[in-house]
Amino acid sequence: MASTDYKALGTPPVCVADFCLIPIGTPGPSVSSEVAAVQRLMRASGLTYSMHSAGTTVEGSWDEVMKLIGQAHTLVHQNGVLRIQSDIRVGTRTDKKQHFSEKVSKVESILASDGGEPHAKKSSTFGPRDEARSGVEESDDR
């Protein structure tokens, strides 16, 4: 086996990360204002992302995505939250380029061939090429 220079290893050129930032010790059970702050950061980043009920999926270079998740932590800390935990799942692929929206569309097309609704409600995905972006809906249920 060839010797590997571990210090010279780079990071993957593209990744998809799904993360859930969990503020700990907020005054009440709602975290919708923290979620909205993070979504504003996502929008400003220019990366492709999609908020869902349990977090946010974001894609870009490994370094961009990890920096953005770190910035989300910093932003929420700056807004007065003293402690944060995040669950992060990251996927990388080297055999082809595939956006997370394409993965969802593929499954939806399989479900559509069953003759039923592919899924109850479409989610919003935002990326650098979007002309119009909807605002973040804030809910006390988050």
Backbone as ProteinMPNN parsed JSONL, in Angstrom:
{"seq_chain_A": "MASTDYKALGTPPVCVADFCLIPIGTPGPSVSSEVAAVQRLMRASGLTYSMHSAGTTVEGSWDEVMKLIGQAHTLVHQNGVLRIQSDIRVGTRTDKKQHFSEKVSKVESILASDGGEPHAKKSSTFGPRDEARSGVEESDDR", "coords_chain_A": {"N_chain_A": [[0.844, -1.173, 0.0], [0.545, 2.19, -0.848], [2.232, 5.011, 0.554], [0.551, 7.597, 2.272], [0.219, 11.063, 2.316], [-1.182, 12.511, 4.76], [-1.561, 15.109, 5.659], [-1.674, 16.542, 3.351], [-4.043, 15.917, 2.171], [-7.045, 16.888, 0.584], [-10.368, 18.335, 0.724], [-13.626, 17.046, -0.178], [-14.843, 18.054, -3.428], [-17.555, 18.68, -3.757], [-20.491, 18.575, -1.761], [-23.439, 17.391, -0.058], [-25.212, 18.491, 2.62], [-27.182, 17.814, 5.426], [-28.559, 19.466, 8.038], [-29.404, 20.028, 11.454], [-29.796, 22.497, 13.611], [-29.702, 22.97, 17.001], [-30.8, 25.004, 19.384], [-29.986, 25.382, 22.777], [-31.37, 25.911, 25.942], [-33.035, 28.108, 25.546], [-35.449, 30.7, 26.326], [-38.137, 29.85, 25.951], [-40.19, 27.197, 24.453], [-40.306, 27.547, 21.674], [-38.375, 27.876, 18.729], [-38.448, 29.357, 16.481], [-37.598, 31.969, 15.786], [-34.825, 31.741, 15.852], [-34.486, 29.833, 13.845], [-35.416, 31.302, 11.647], [-33.426, 33.29, 11.536], [-31.191, 31.742, 10.826], [-32.076, 30.872, 8.322], [-32.095, 33.274, 6.914], [-29.353, 33.701, 6.776], [-28.657, 31.471, 5.186], [-29.92, 32.198, 2.785], [-28.434, 34.505, 2.135], [-25.992, 33.346, 1.6], [-25.786, 32.32, -0.99], [-25.611, 29.679, -1.692], [-27.196, 26.584, -2.712], [-30.11, 25.574, -1.105], [-32.503, 24.018, 1.111], [-35.097, 24.395, 3.314], [-36.593, 22.304, 5.732], [-38.967, 20.535, 7.798], [-37.406, 19.531, 9.866], [-34.9, 20.642, 9.776], [-32.253, 21.826, 7.628], [-31.238, 21.389, 4.283], [-28.299, 21.681, 2.48], [-26.168, 22.459, -0.27], [-22.927, 22.429, -1.771], [-19.447, 23.299, -2.089], [-17.366, 21.327, 0.056], [-15.903, 22.868, 1.894], [-17.25, 25.367, 1.764], [-19.834, 24.661, 2.651], [-19.378, 23.618, 5.248], [-18.272, 25.873, 6.444], [-20.492, 27.578, 6.332], [-22.317, 26.265, 8.042], [-20.896, 26.517, 10.424], [-20.943, 29.323, 10.585], [-23.662, 29.648, 11.009], [-23.896, 28.661, 13.612], [-22.332, 30.633, 14.944], [-23.873, 32.938, 14.416], [-26.313, 32.369, 15.776], [-25.327, 32.139, 18.372], [-24.471, 34.814, 18.679], [-26.931, 35.98, 18.831], [-27.676, 35.537, 21.393], [-27.955, 32.91, 22.348], [-26.549, 30.553, 24.395], [-25.669, 27.921, 24.191], [-25.373, 25.385, 21.755], [-26.312, 22.561, 19.889], [-25.674, 20.542, 17.071], [-26.97, 18.362, 14.648], [-25.549, 16.701, 12.009], [-25.581, 15.454, 8.754], [-23.671, 14.319, 6.116], [-23.188, 13.956, 2.678], [-21.191, 12.704, 0.037], [-20.114, 12.377, -3.35], [-18.435, 10.764, -5.992], [-18.728, 9.713, -8.508], [-20.589, 10.972, -10.18], [-22.174, 14.164, -10.885], [-24.763, 15.301, -8.867], [-27.574, 16.952, -7.855], [-29.323, 17.644, -4.77], [-32.027, 18.098, -5.175], [-32.542, 16.702, -7.504], [-32.35, 14.075, -6.645], [-34.609, 13.858, -5.032], [-36.595, 14.377, -6.949], [-36.326, 12.14, -8.595], [-37.264, 10.006, -6.965], [-39.869, 10.936, -6.569], [-40.865, 10.752, -9.184], [-40.904, 8.009, -9.526], [-42.839, 7.345, -7.615], [-45.003, 8.718, -8.735], [-45.499, 7.173, -10.953], [-46.865, 5.158, -9.809], [-49.402, 6.009, -9.839], [-50.51, 7.68, -7.97], [-50.488, 10.631, -5.859], [-47.313, 12.186, -5.797], [-46.164, 13.39, -3.531], [-47.371, 15.032, -0.603], [-46.985, 17.866, -0.31], [-45.111, 20.313, -1.942], [-41.749, 21.243, -1.282], [-39.768, 24.189, -0.763], [-36.986, 25.035, -2.628], [-34.015, 26.795, -2.709], [-31.665, 28.504, -4.649], [-28.595, 29.772, -6.114], [-29.398, 30.693, -8.618], [-32.008, 31.455, -8.484], [-34.599, 33.741, -9.108], [-36.692, 34.883, -7.638], [-37.382, 34.691, -4.219], [-39.09, 33.122, -1.632], [-40.276, 34.305, 1.561], [-39.33, 33.333, 4.912], [-41.434, 31.27, 6.68], [-42.569, 31.824, 9.836], [-43.204, 29.963, 12.718], [-44.743, 29.149, 15.777], [-44.615, 26.555, 16.388], [-42.218, 25.368, 15.837]], "CA_chain_A": [[0.0, 0.0, 0.0], [1.339, 3.41, -0.971], [2.208, 5.937, 1.677], [-0.331, 8.744, 2.062], [0.533, 12.279, 3.057], [-2.487, 12.901, 5.29], [-1.644, 16.566, 5.784], [-1.901, 17.108, 2.026], [-5.375, 15.555, 1.678], [-8.016, 17.971, 0.472], [-11.746, 17.994, 1.062], [-14.379, 16.768, -1.404], [-15.221, 19.27, -4.145], [-18.989, 18.941, -3.616], [-21.193, 17.749, -0.78], [-24.79, 17.746, 0.364], [-25.291, 18.334, 4.072], [-28.464, 18.046, 6.071], [-28.223, 19.759, 9.419], [-30.418, 20.519, 12.377], [-29.157, 23.274, 14.666], [-30.579, 22.881, 18.164], [-30.458, 25.934, 20.467], [-30.272, 24.811, 24.099], [-31.492, 26.902, 27.001], [-33.815, 29.289, 25.172], [-36.47, 30.967, 27.348], [-39.372, 29.109, 25.717], [-40.032, 26.028, 23.592], [-40.235, 27.913, 20.266], [-37.075, 28.293, 18.197], [-38.708, 29.878, 15.138], [-36.781, 33.154, 15.485], [-33.477, 31.248, 15.554], [-34.569, 29.194, 12.525], [-35.506, 32.38, 10.656], [-32.1, 33.917, 11.43], [-30.343, 30.826, 10.057], [-32.545, 30.881, 6.936], [-31.59, 34.518, 6.304], [-27.949, 33.419, 6.479], [-28.643, 30.559, 4.035], [-30.28, 33.01, 1.615], [-27.309, 35.398, 1.831], [-24.803, 32.567, 1.229], [-25.741, 32.013, -2.416], [-25.614, 28.234, -1.914], [-28.51, 25.974, -2.875], [-30.54, 25.025, 0.182], [-33.931, 23.788, 1.287], [-35.517, 24.212, 4.7], [-37.673, 21.344, 5.935], [-39.487, 20.603, 9.17], [-36.439, 19.083, 10.863], [-33.579, 21.183, 9.518], [-31.965, 22.437, 6.333], [-30.308, 20.704, 3.398], [-27.513, 22.674, 1.742], [-25.126, 21.84, -1.089], [-21.849, 23.287, -2.254], [-18.169, 22.662, -1.785], [-17.251, 20.918, 1.464], [-15.44, 24.003, 2.695], [-18.323, 26.368, 1.84], [-20.943, 24.145, 3.46], [-18.967, 23.549, 6.653], [-18.145, 27.253, 6.92], [-21.841, 28.105, 6.514], [-22.868, 25.677, 9.271], [-20.198, 27.207, 11.516], [-21.479, 30.682, 10.669], [-24.99, 29.541, 11.627], [-23.644, 28.582, 15.056], [-21.889, 31.949, 15.412], [-25.013, 33.849, 14.352], [-27.254, 32.069, 16.861], [-24.644, 32.556, 19.607], [-24.522, 36.278, 18.74], [-28.303, 36.35, 19.177], [-27.906, 35.301, 22.81], [-28.046, 31.504, 22.745], [-25.241, 30.199, 24.952], [-25.268, 26.555, 23.871], [-25.999, 24.855, 20.545], [-25.912, 21.248, 19.383], [-26.139, 20.325, 15.705], [-26.876, 17.055, 14.006], [-25.156, 16.94, 10.621], [-25.331, 14.307, 7.87], [-23.032, 14.834, 4.909], [-22.974, 12.973, 1.623], [-20.334, 13.089, -1.081], [-20.203, 11.422, -4.442], [-17.37, 11.037, -6.958], [-19.001, 9.131, -9.82], [-21.348, 11.901, -11.015], [-22.751, 15.326, -10.203], [-26.192, 15.146, -8.637], [-28.097, 17.888, -6.869], [-30.284, 16.985, -3.89], [-33.37, 18.194, -5.751], [-32.661, 15.625, -8.488], [-32.594, 12.832, -5.911], [-36.015, 13.896, -4.626], [-37.403, 14.262, -8.167], [-36.275, 10.752, -9.072], [-38.183, 9.219, -6.135], [-41.226, 11.402, -6.854], [-41.3, 10.208, -10.472], [-41.234, 6.597, -9.283], [-44.128, 7.334, -6.924], [-46.027, 9.176, -9.673], [-45.838, 6.049, -11.833], [-47.811, 4.322, -9.065], [-50.727, 6.548, -10.096], [-50.966, 8.545, -6.886], [-49.753, 11.875, -5.647], [-45.936, 11.894, -5.403], [-46.08, 13.717, -2.119], [-48.457, 15.931, -0.241], [-46.711, 19.289, -0.475], [-43.776, 20.622, -2.442], [-40.933, 22.123, -0.451], [-39.099, 25.24, -1.521], [-35.541, 24.936, -2.723], [-33.478, 28.063, -3.158], [-30.287, 28.424, -5.087], [-28.031, 31.017, -6.605], [-30.015, 31.129, -9.86], [-33.409, 31.816, -8.266], [-34.899, 35.17, -9.232], [-37.541, 35.299, -6.513], [-37.315, 33.768, -3.093], [-40.149, 33.415, -0.668], [-39.803, 34.549, 2.919], [-39.394, 32.218, 5.845], [-42.628, 31.275, 7.504], [-42.247, 31.58, 11.233], [-44.27, 29.279, 13.428], [-44.403, 28.849, 17.161], [-44.549, 25.105, 16.537], [-40.863, 24.875, 15.554]], "C_chain_A": [[0.891, 1.238, 0.0], [1.189, 4.283, 0.266], [1.34, 7.148, 1.318], [0.123, 9.905, 2.926], [-0.794, 12.863, 3.545], [-2.649, 14.412, 5.412], [-1.952, 17.232, 4.451], [-3.285, 16.765, 1.467], [-6.289, 16.773, 1.651], [-9.381, 17.511, 0.955], [-12.504, 17.752, -0.239], [-14.826, 18.062, -2.094], [-16.692, 19.653, -3.962], [-19.556, 18.036, -2.535], [-22.62, 18.25, -0.61], [-24.84, 17.482, 1.857], [-26.709, 18.636, 4.53], [-28.136, 18.309, 7.529], [-29.412, 20.314, 10.175], [-29.678, 21.179, 13.527], [-30.141, 23.361, 15.83], [-30.108, 23.848, 19.246], [-30.867, 25.331, 21.806], [-30.342, 25.952, 25.11], [-32.211, 28.169, 26.589], [-34.944, 29.474, 26.18], [-37.761, 30.161, 27.177], [-39.136, 27.951, 24.762], [-39.875, 26.367, 22.107], [-38.817, 28.336, 19.885], [-37.24, 28.915, 16.809], [-37.874, 31.112, 14.814], [-35.34, 32.753, 15.17], [-33.442, 30.602, 14.17], [-34.615, 30.265, 11.436], [-34.157, 33.069, 10.464], [-31.17, 33.053, 10.586], [-30.776, 30.819, 8.592], [-32.131, 32.162, 6.212], [-30.116, 34.359, 5.913], [-27.832, 32.511, 5.256], [-28.904, 31.352, 2.751], [-29.099, 33.878, 1.185], [-26.087, 34.644, 1.309], [-24.67, 32.347, -0.27], [-25.693, 30.533, -2.722], [-27.05, 27.745, -2.102], [-28.884, 25.309, -1.566], [-32.046, 24.816, 0.173], [-34.21, 23.568, 2.765], [-36.615, 23.158, 4.724], [-38.018, 21.341, 7.407], [-38.471, 20.222, 10.238], [-35.033, 19.603, 10.605], [-33.469, 21.814, 8.153], [-30.988, 21.551, 5.576], [-29.606, 21.781, 2.579], [-26.448, 21.951, 0.931], [-24.149, 22.885, -1.598], [-20.541, 22.568, -2.024], [-18.143, 22.318, -0.291], [-16.903, 22.124, 2.337], [-16.514, 25.079, 2.844], [-19.44, 25.922, 2.781], [-20.566, 24.116, 4.934], [-18.783, 24.947, 7.248], [-19.525, 27.835, 7.211], [-22.498, 27.546, 7.778], [-22.198, 26.307, 10.495], [-20.692, 28.632, 11.696], [-22.88, 30.685, 11.284], [-24.855, 29.448, 13.139], [-23.273, 29.957, 15.603], [-23.048, 32.94, 15.448], [-25.982, 33.624, 15.511], [-26.625, 32.398, 18.215], [-24.711, 34.079, 19.761], [-25.913, 36.786, 19.109], [-28.677, 35.928, 20.591], [-28.046, 33.867, 23.263], [-26.651, 31.046, 23.171], [-24.743, 28.827, 24.526], [-26.07, 26.059, 22.676], [-25.446, 23.462, 20.278], [-26.415, 21.169, 17.95], [-25.965, 18.87, 15.327], [-26.593, 17.333, 12.538], [-24.952, 15.598, 9.924], [-24.776, 14.868, 6.583], [-22.829, 13.699, 3.926], [-22.076, 13.549, 0.548], [-20.42, 11.996, -2.132], [-19.126, 11.775, -5.455], [-17.688, 10.537, -8.361], [-19.807, 10.038, -10.738], [-21.803, 13.087, -10.182], [-24.245, 15.085, -10.062], [-26.614, 16.107, -7.54], [-29.146, 17.192, -6.014], [-31.696, 17.051, -4.447], [-33.595, 17.109, -6.803], [-32.937, 14.289, -7.808], [-34.059, 12.743, -5.502], [-36.913, 13.696, -5.846], [-37.441, 12.834, -8.691], [-37.255, 9.881, -8.286], [-39.626, 9.631, -6.413], [-41.734, 10.864, -8.183], [-41.638, 8.728, -10.352], [-42.597, 6.498, -8.612], [-45.261, 7.764, -7.848], [-46.444, 8.059, -10.613], [-46.757, 5.052, -11.138], [-49.237, 4.814, -9.259], [-51.26, 7.461, -9.016], [-50.19, 9.837, -6.858], [-48.328, 11.539, -5.222], [-45.639, 12.26, -3.965], [-46.982, 14.884, -1.835], [-48.184, 17.393, -0.552], [-45.283, 19.481, -0.95], [-43.033, 21.508, -1.456], [-40.269, 23.159, -1.352], [-37.599, 25.027, -1.47], [-35.031, 26.236, -3.314], [-32.027, 27.885, -3.55], [-29.838, 29.729, -5.694], [-28.715, 31.537, -7.866], [-31.472, 31.545, -9.689], [-33.59, 33.321, -8.334], [-35.693, 35.654, -8.035], [-37.462, 34.244, -5.431], [-38.412, 34.134, -2.129], [-39.529, 33.653, 0.698], [-39.919, 33.3, 3.76], [-40.677, 32.344, 6.634], [-42.221, 30.952, 8.924], [-43.445, 30.951, 11.907], [-43.818, 29.026, 14.851], [-44.291, 27.356, 17.401], [-43.149, 24.567, 16.32], [-40.084, 24.731, 16.817]], "O_chain_A": [[1.863, 1.321, 0.751], [0.151, 4.284, 0.929], [1.395, 7.653, 0.197], [0.379, 9.746, 4.12], [-1.449, 13.617, 2.826], [-3.757, 14.932, 5.281], [-2.437, 18.363, 4.419], [-3.663, 17.265, 0.408], [-6.3, 17.581, 2.58], [-9.521, 16.429, 1.524], [-12.069, 18.206, -1.297], [-15.15, 19.045, -1.428], [-17.031, 20.836, -4.008], [-19.157, 16.879, -2.406], [-22.953, 19.379, -0.971], [-24.544, 16.376, 2.308], [-27.341, 19.589, 4.075], [-27.509, 17.48, 8.188], [-30.291, 20.97, 9.616], [-29.017, 20.51, 14.32], [-31.284, 23.781, 15.651], [-29.138, 23.567, 19.95], [-31.98, 24.824, 21.945], [-29.488, 26.838, 25.129], [-32.021, 29.211, 27.216], [-35.357, 28.51, 26.825], [-38.409, 29.825, 28.168], [-38.012, 27.74, 24.307], [-39.356, 25.547, 21.35], [-38.151, 29.059, 20.625], [-36.276, 28.992, 16.047], [-37.475, 31.287, 13.662], [-34.704, 33.364, 14.311], [-32.491, 30.796, 13.412], [-33.931, 30.148, 10.419], [-33.789, 33.396, 9.336], [-30.445, 33.565, 9.733], [-29.924, 30.765, 7.704], [-31.847, 32.128, 5.014], [-29.691, 34.823, 4.856], [-26.998, 32.754, 4.384], [-28.194, 31.193, 1.758], [-28.802, 33.973, -0.006], [-25.235, 35.235, 0.646], [-23.557, 32.2, -0.773], [-25.731, 30.149, -3.891], [-28.0, 28.415, -1.698], [-28.089, 24.573, -0.981], [-32.763, 25.366, -0.664], [-33.639, 22.675, 3.392], [-37.469, 23.125, 3.837], [-37.414, 22.079, 8.185], [-38.657, 20.559, 11.407], [-34.069, 19.069, 11.154], [-34.457, 22.281, 7.586], [-30.034, 21.027, 6.15], [-30.25, 22.686, 2.048], [-25.887, 20.952, 1.382], [-24.493, 24.046, -1.821], [-20.524, 21.36, -1.789], [-18.823, 22.954, 0.514], [-17.525, 22.364, 3.372], [-16.678, 25.643, 3.925], [-19.927, 26.701, 3.6], [-21.349, 24.544, 5.782], [-19.1, 25.177, 8.415], [-19.711, 28.51, 8.223], [-23.165, 28.282, 8.504], [-22.865, 26.597, 11.488], [-20.846, 29.103, 12.823], [-23.242, 31.62, 11.999], [-25.614, 30.083, 13.87], [-23.83, 30.399, 16.608], [-23.187, 33.698, 16.409], [-26.419, 34.579, 16.154], [-27.314, 32.885, 19.111], [-24.977, 34.578, 20.854], [-26.058, 37.889, 19.636], [-29.852, 35.954, 20.958], [-28.239, 33.619, 24.454], [-25.695, 31.139, 22.401], [-23.536, 28.585, 24.499], [-27.278, 26.277, 22.587], [-24.247, 23.221, 20.426], [-27.49, 21.688, 17.651], [-24.958, 18.237, 15.641], [-27.305, 18.105, 11.896], [-24.248, 14.722, 10.428], [-25.348, 15.797, 6.013], [-22.361, 12.62, 4.287], [-22.179, 14.722, 0.19], [-20.755, 10.849, -1.839], [-18.919, 12.952, -5.753], [-16.995, 10.897, -9.313], [-19.725, 9.898, -11.958], [-21.819, 13.036, -8.952], [-24.914, 14.711, -11.025], [-26.077, 16.078, -6.433], [-29.793, 16.251, -6.474], [-32.489, 16.14, -4.211], [-34.722, 16.645, -6.977], [-33.678, 13.463, -8.341], [-34.678, 11.684, -5.611], [-37.88, 12.937, -5.788], [-38.474, 12.373, -9.177], [-37.998, 9.1, -8.88], [-40.511, 8.779, -6.486], [-42.917, 10.549, -8.303], [-42.562, 8.248, -11.008], [-43.42, 5.666, -8.993], [-46.367, 7.23, -7.755], [-47.6, 7.992, -11.029], [-47.359, 4.2, -11.791], [-50.186, 4.121, -8.89], [-52.373, 7.972, -9.142], [-49.348, 10.101, -7.716], [-48.143, 10.68, -4.36], [-44.944, 11.528, -3.261], [-47.322, 15.647, -2.739], [-49.082, 18.095, -1.018], [-44.355, 18.875, -0.414], [-43.617, 22.415, -0.863], [-40.227, 22.997, -2.571], [-37.018, 24.859, -0.398], [-35.563, 26.721, -4.313], [-31.26, 27.203, -2.87], [-30.61, 30.684, -5.778], [-28.618, 32.73, -8.156], [-32.109, 31.951, -10.661], [-32.848, 34.082, -7.713], [-35.404, 36.713, -7.478], [-37.475, 33.046, -5.711], [-38.639, 35.309, -1.841], [-38.395, 33.25, 0.957], [-40.543, 32.32, 3.351], [-40.973, 33.4, 7.192], [-41.599, 29.922, 9.182], [-44.581, 31.371, 11.683], [-42.65, 28.726, 15.1], [-43.914, 26.928, 18.492], [-42.908, 23.393, 16.6], [-38.921, 24.329, 16.782]]}, "name": "protein", "num_of_chains": 1, "seq": "MASTDYKALGTPPVCVADFCLIPIGTPGPSVSSEVAAVQRLMRASGLTYSMHSAGTTVEGSWDEVMKLIGQAHTLVHQNGVLRIQSDIRVGTRTDKKQHFSEKVSKVESILASDGGEPHAKKSSTFGPRDEARSGVEESDDR"}
